[in-house]
């Protein structure tokens, strides 16, 4: 089964930027929906953004206008460009792939935004 590995997390100040990457071990099919989720301490995992094989993106209200999701199928990779980061964006960010109702998750990458 395909495996996902996230990278690009780190510590940044409020207002800063980060770009997260999610590399898949196999081809990302056009029909595969890719997404980013995050989980803050003491909270449930929440949806951040999704993107279809046709490039249709959707975002949580809390990140609209600040985050951009994209994918490069030839590189088997999905990205999350984050700007104007806020302390409330802090959490572990997970990559997700959905295909035929089945979900695959990466191990996550930590994002910490300080004031």
C-alpha positions in Angstrom: 0.0 0.0 0.0 1.1 3.6 -0.7 3.0 5.3 2.2 3.1 9.0 2.9 6.0 11.0 4.5 5.6 14.6 5.6 8.4 17.1 5.9 8.9 20.9 6.2 7.6 21.5 9.7 9.5 23.7 12.2 9.4 26.6 14.5 8.5 30.1 13.2 7.3 33.4 14.5 3.8 34.7 14.0 3.5 36.1 10.6 6.1 33.8 9.1 5.8 31.1 6.4 6.4 27.4 6.0 5.9 25.0 3.1 5.0 21.4 4.0 5.6 18.5 1.6 4.0 15.1 1.5 5.9 12.5 -0.6 4.0 9.3 -1.6 5.8 6.0 -2.2 3.7 5.4 -5.3 1.9 7.3 -8.0 -0.8 9.7 -6.9 -3.7 8.9 -9.2 -6.0 11.6 -10.7 -8.9 10.1 -8.7 -7.1 10.2 -5.4 -8.1 13.1 -3.1 -5.2 14.5 -1.2 -5.5 16.5 2.0 -3.8 18.1 5.0 -5.1 17.8 8.5 -3.7 19.1 11.8 -4.1 18.2 15.5 -3.3 20.6 18.3 -2.7 19.3 21.9 -5.9 18.4 23.6 -7.9 18.7 20.4 -9.2 16.4 17.7 -7.7 16.2 14.3 -9.2 18.7 11.9 -9.3 19.2 8.2 -7.1 22.0 6.8 -7.3 21.6 3.0 -8.1 19.1 0.3 -7.3 19.0 -3.4 -8.8 16.7 -6.1 -7.0 15.3 -9.1 -8.5 18.0 -11.2 -6.9 20.7 -9.0 -10.1 21.7 -7.1 -9.1 22.9 -3.7 -11.1 23.5 -0.5 -10.0 25.0 2.8 -11.1 25.3 6.4 -12.4 28.8 7.1 -9.6 29.4 9.6 -6.9 29.1 6.9 -8.6 30.6 3.8 -6.5 33.3 2.2 -3.4 32.1 4.1 -2.8 28.5 3.0 -2.5 27.0 -0.4 -2.6 23.3 -1.3 -1.1 22.0 -4.5 0.0 18.7 -6.0 2.6 17.5 -8.5 1.5 14.1 -9.7 4.8 13.5 -11.6 6.7 13.8 -8.3 4.1 12.0 -6.3 4.0 14.9 -3.9 1.4 17.3 -2.4 2.3 20.6 -0.8 0.9 23.0 1.7 2.2 26.6 1.5 1.4 28.5 4.7 1.8 32.2 5.1 0.8 34.7 7.8 1.0 32.0 10.4 -0.7 32.4 13.7 0.0 30.8 17.1 -3.3 28.9 16.8 -1.9 27.2 13.7 0.4 25.2 16.0 0.0 21.5 15.8 1.0 18.3 14.1 0.2 18.4 10.4 -0.8 15.1 8.7 -1.0 14.2 5.0 -3.9 12.1 3.9 -4.8 10.2 0.7 -8.3 9.0 0.0 -8.9 6.4 -2.7 -12.1 4.4 -3.1 -13.1 5.3 0.4 -9.9 4.1 2.0 -7.6 6.6 3.8 -3.8 6.5 4.2 -2.0 8.8 6.7 1.5 10.0 7.1 3.3 10.2 10.5 3.0 13.9 10.7 5.3 16.9 11.0 5.3 19.4 13.8 4.5 23.1 13.2 5.0 25.5 16.1 4.2 29.2 15.7 5.4 31.5 18.5 4.3 35.0 19.4 
